Every structure is written in C-alpha cells, then in structure tokens.
C-alpha cells in the first residue's frame, strides 16, 4: 500500500471512530460545551487523554504551519479545520497525505525517480 492510500484510510478511520462516540453524545446533550468538558475531565484518565490531544493538536498546527510553508503545501487550512471539526485523528493523516502529494509533485517536476525506485 502506498503512503497516500494509507493516509487516506487513516483519515476515514480517524473520522469514523471518534464520531461513533461523539454523535451519541450530540443526540443526548446537543452542543452543550459545558457537559462536554465536564465529561472529558470527569476522571484523571479522561483528563490525561484530553490534555494529551490538546497538546498534540497544538503541535500539529505548528507542524502544519512550518512544514506546510517550507514545502509550499496548498490547502494548509484543511488539516487545521479537520482538527477543529474532528480531531488530531483526522488532521494529522490529512496533513501527511497533503505532504506526500506535494513531495510527489516536487519529484515529478524535478524529474527525480520516485522514492524506492532503482
């Protein structure tokens, strides 16, 4: 499996799995941010995962800004929006997909053989 296909597959999983838990919450509580935060931080383990994801999201946004600018990756806003709408589980594989696509385009423009080709 090539990296772009793997990243797209992870985008699907990274959306479907979190939303399988979030949609029932929305049905029960609506867009109640207070209840969302209360449930997220109701236990130390929940807080551990919540804070881990928050820091990971910030690190990803910084990575998108720096690496995206360096490689001139178009649509850098998409992974940032993906983190807001779904989470790091979508934002990271989406950015890695965009990055891989840009690297392939750059190799074609320079005339280099694809990575791994002999």
Secondary structure, DSSP 4 states (H G I P E B T S, - for coil): --HHHHHHHHHHHHHHHHHHHHHHHHHHH-S-HHHHHHHHTSSHHHHHHHHHHHHHHHHHHHHHHHHHHHHT-S-HHHHHHHHHHT-HHHHHHHHHHHHHHHHHHHHHHHTPPPTT--
